[in-house]
């Protein structure tokens, strides 16, 4: 049971920090980005990379559900928190996106 808790904690930390591997070297921390300094393409790619990081955790969530329902529930909670960060960052970026005329 202790192993399950450790795995779950590691997964939750990786999701929330945006460090789940997607096959690229892009680790995205939406909380520290100045969207005014980015081009439309960079803003779009930032959101795509973050979402891909979160979505890549789904495979690990499936593995955790085999280990324990508690670990699975915690992983799902971490994904939910990560998606809340994603949606809040979209709101924060909206003025820059609008000002630049981006179609994101």
C-alpha positions as CSV (number, residue, x, y, z in Angstrom):
1,X,0.0,0.0,0.0
2,X,2.9,2.4,0.8
3,X,4.3,1.8,-2.7
4,X,0.9,2.8,-4.2
5,X,0.9,6.0,-2.3
6,X,4.5,6.8,-3.5
7,X,3.5,6.1,-7.1
8,X,0.4,8.2,-6.8
9,X,2.3,11.1,-5.2
10,X,5.0,11.0,-7.9
11,X,2.3,11.0,-10.6
12,X,0.4,13.9,-9.0
13,X,3.6,15.9,-8.7
14,X,4.5,15.3,-12.3
15,X,1.1,16.3,-13.6
16,X,0.9,19.4,-11.6
17,X,4.4,20.5,-12.6
18,X,3.9,19.7,-16.2
19,X,6.7,17.2,-16.3
20,X,5.0,14.1,-17.7
21,X,6.9,13.0,-20.8
22,X,5.3,13.4,-24.1
23,X,8.2,12.4,-26.3
24,X,9.4,15.9,-26.6
25,X,11.6,17.9,-24.4
26,X,8.9,20.5,-23.6
27,X,8.0,20.8,-20.0
28,X,5.4,23.5,-19.6
29,X,4.7,25.5,-16.5
30,X,1.7,27.7,-17.4
31,X,1.9,29.6,-14.2
32,X,5.2,31.3,-15.2
33,X,4.6,32.3,-18.8
34,X,4.3,35.9,-20.0
35,X,1.9,35.4,-22.9
36,X,2.6,39.0,-24.1
37,X,6.1,38.1,-25.0
38,X,5.1,35.1,-27.1
39,X,4.0,34.9,-30.7
40,X,0.6,33.4,-31.6
41,X,2.3,30.2,-32.7
42,X,4.3,30.0,-29.4
43,X,1.1,30.6,-27.3
44,X,-0.7,27.9,-29.3
45,X,2.2,25.4,-29.0
46,X,2.5,26.1,-25.2
47,X,-1.1,25.1,-24.6
48,X,-0.8,22.1,-26.9
49,X,2.3,20.9,-25.1
50,X,0.8,21.4,-21.6
51,X,-2.4,19.5,-22.7
52,X,-0.3,16.7,-24.2
53,X,1.6,16.4,-20.9
54,X,-1.6,16.1,-18.9
55,X,-3.1,13.7,-21.4
56,X,0.0,11.5,-21.4
57,X,-0.7,10.9,-17.7
58,X,-3.8,8.9,-18.7
59,X,-1.7,5.8,-19.4
60,X,-0.2,6.0,-15.9
61,X,-3.6,6.6,-14.4
62,X,-4.7,3.3,-15.9
63,X,-1.8,1.5,-14.4
64,X,-2.4,3.1,-11.1
65,X,-6.0,1.9,-11.2
66,X,-4.7,-1.6,-11.3
67,X,-2.6,-1.0,-8.2
68,X,-5.3,0.6,-6.1
69,X,-8.4,2.6,-6.3
70,X,-7.0,5.2,-3.9
71,X,-4.0,5.8,-6.2
72,X,-6.3,6.0,-9.2
73,X,-8.6,8.5,-7.4
74,X,-5.6,10.6,-6.5
75,X,-4.2,10.5,-10.0
76,X,-7.6,11.7,-11.4
77,X,-7.6,14.5,-8.8
78,X,-4.2,15.6,-10.0
79,X,-5.3,15.6,-13.6
80,X,-8.3,17.6,-12.7
81,X,-6.1,20.1,-10.9
82,X,-3.8,20.3,-13.9
83,X,-6.7,21.0,-16.2
84,X,-7.9,23.7,-13.9
85,X,-4.5,25.3,-14.3
86,X,-4.9,24.9,-18.1
87,X,-8.3,26.6,-18.2
88,X,-7.1,29.4,-15.9
89,X,-4.1,30.0,-18.1
90,X,-6.3,30.2,-21.1
91,X,-8.3,33.0,-19.3
92,X,-5.1,34.8,-18.4
93,X,-3.8,34.6,-21.9
94,X,-7.0,35.7,-23.5
95,X,-6.1,39.5,-23.6
96,X,-2.7,38.8,-25.2
97,X,-4.4,36.4,-27.7
98,X,-7.0,39.0,-28.6
99,X,-4.5,41.9,-28.8
100,X,-2.3,39.9,-31.2
101,X,-5.2,38.7,-33.3
102,X,-4.3,35.0,-32.6
103,X,-6.7,32.3,-33.7
104,X,-6.3,29.8,-30.9
